[in-house]
Amino acid sequence: MIKPGATIGILGGGQLGRMIALSCAQLGLKTHILCPDADSPAFQVSDGHICAAYDDEAALAELASISDVVTYEFENVPLATAQFLQARVPVRPGPRALAVSQDRLAEKTFVRDLGIETAPFAPVDSLDDLIAAAAAIGLPAVLKTRRFGYDGKGQVTIRPGDDLAAAFETIGRQSAILEGFVSFRREVSVVAARREDGAFAAYDVTENVHRNHILHTSTAPANVTAETARSARGIACRIAGALEYVGVFAVELFVADQGLSERLIVNEIAPRVHNSGHWTMDGAVTSQFEQHVRAIAGWPLGDTACLGRVEMLNLIGDDVDDWQRFLADPAAHLHLYGKQEARAGRKMGHVNRLLDRDPEGC
């Protein structure tokens, strides 16, 4: 357990690092951020920062010397970076969570080996592999690079009659997996936290809607049965325990029909605070960012109770130009990330709206 006044090192200076740093300040903790981007929005709210590459060992050693614990805001931190730091300072979540979640094949295999359902999948390292996988799994299917894919990047949908060679070229002939299509009713996620001693807490299951492969809205609680919600939280707990995870993470799932009941299929694991958990900043007793800080510091986990129905709306690109309209909405809470340039597909902020707020007040 670390005490107030200690320093949290954060790898990554984007909006997630920024919101972690803000929660650290609220709890009397300092932050020092390492990121190669000089205009990182998290630099604006941290006690200090190092502008350096993630494989710069001198910079990493400096971060380790300053920090009482190190965490990260994104899952593509080089594994060697986490291992270098782990030899000098506690890194939470640990390097194993990175190793599993950075590789789609390793992640799918890990989940399947826990006895949890995933979409059918097969490794693809060559065109011959892709031909064999397509024959075994069937089409349509999605070809995804094993590493460095997010928000729809690094993947291509293959439909019956499509040119398999062209699809393999589209992803740069990289090592990949082919995933079978899943017919689902809705997409949901579970954001949860685990401490080093095994204490676990999960938020309400969240229902997610994507546009152009980017999260558009998250609504909590999700429109699922109580049994499905319990099962989803149970899946998250099993995954966290198997990884000996410390911190906040998310599990993305598909909800499919199974007769008169619902069935859950894991899509992916995110070893970090998650976009679909932003609603907790205004819609839960404890935000996911405060919860992450509590977990990695060894402090008691906060109450995850939902304060009512809430919807998070991502502000993508020039959506942010409507900031005055959102401020004028008494049910809305605006969060902007301090990014200077609004570009297509860039997350500029989000808005949380309390859907069952009494407009008359108290």
Secondary structure as GFF3:
##gff-version 3
##sequence-region A 1 362
A	DSSP	beta_strand	7	11	.	.	.	ID=ss1
A	DSSP	alpha_helix	15	26	.	.	.	ID=ss2
A	DSSP	beta_strand	30	35	.	.	.	ID=ss3
A	DSSP	three_ten_helix	41	45	.	.	.	ID=ss4
A	DSSP	beta_strand	48	51	.	.	.	ID=ss5
A	DSSP	alpha_helix	57	66	.	.	.	ID=ss6
A	DSSP	beta_strand	69	72	.	.	.	ID=ss7
A	DSSP	alpha_helix	79	86	.	.	.	ID=ss8
A	DSSP	alpha_helix	95	101	.	.	.	ID=ss9
A	DSSP	alpha_helix	104	113	.	.	.	ID=ss10
A	DSSP	beta_strand	121	124	.	.	.	ID=ss11
A	DSSP	alpha_helix	127	137	.	.	.	ID=ss12
A	DSSP	beta_strand	141	145	.	.	.	ID=ss13
A	DSSP	beta_strand	155	158	.	.	.	ID=ss14
A	DSSP	alpha_helix	164	170	.	.	.	ID=ss15
A	DSSP	beta_strand	176	180	.	.	.	ID=ss16
A	DSSP	beta_strand	186	194	.	.	.	ID=ss17
A	DSSP	beta_strand	200	202	.	.	.	ID=ss18
A	DSSP	beta_strand	206	211	.	.	.	ID=ss19
A	DSSP	beta_strand	214	220	.	.	.	ID=ss20
A	DSSP	alpha_helix	226	243	.	.	.	ID=ss21
A	DSSP	beta_strand	247	258	.	.	.	ID=ss22
A	DSSP	beta_strand	261	270	.	.	.	ID=ss23
A	DSSP	three_ten_helix	275	277	.	.	.	ID=ss24
A	DSSP	alpha_helix	280	283	.	.	.	ID=ss25
A	DSSP	alpha_helix	288	297	.	.	.	ID=ss26
A	DSSP	beta_strand	310	316	.	.	.	ID=ss27
A	DSSP	three_ten_helix	317	322	.	.	.	ID=ss28
A	DSSP	alpha_helix	323	327	.	.	.	ID=ss29
A	DSSP	beta_strand	332	336	.	.	.	ID=ss30
A	DSSP	beta_strand	347	354	.	.	.	ID=ss31
###
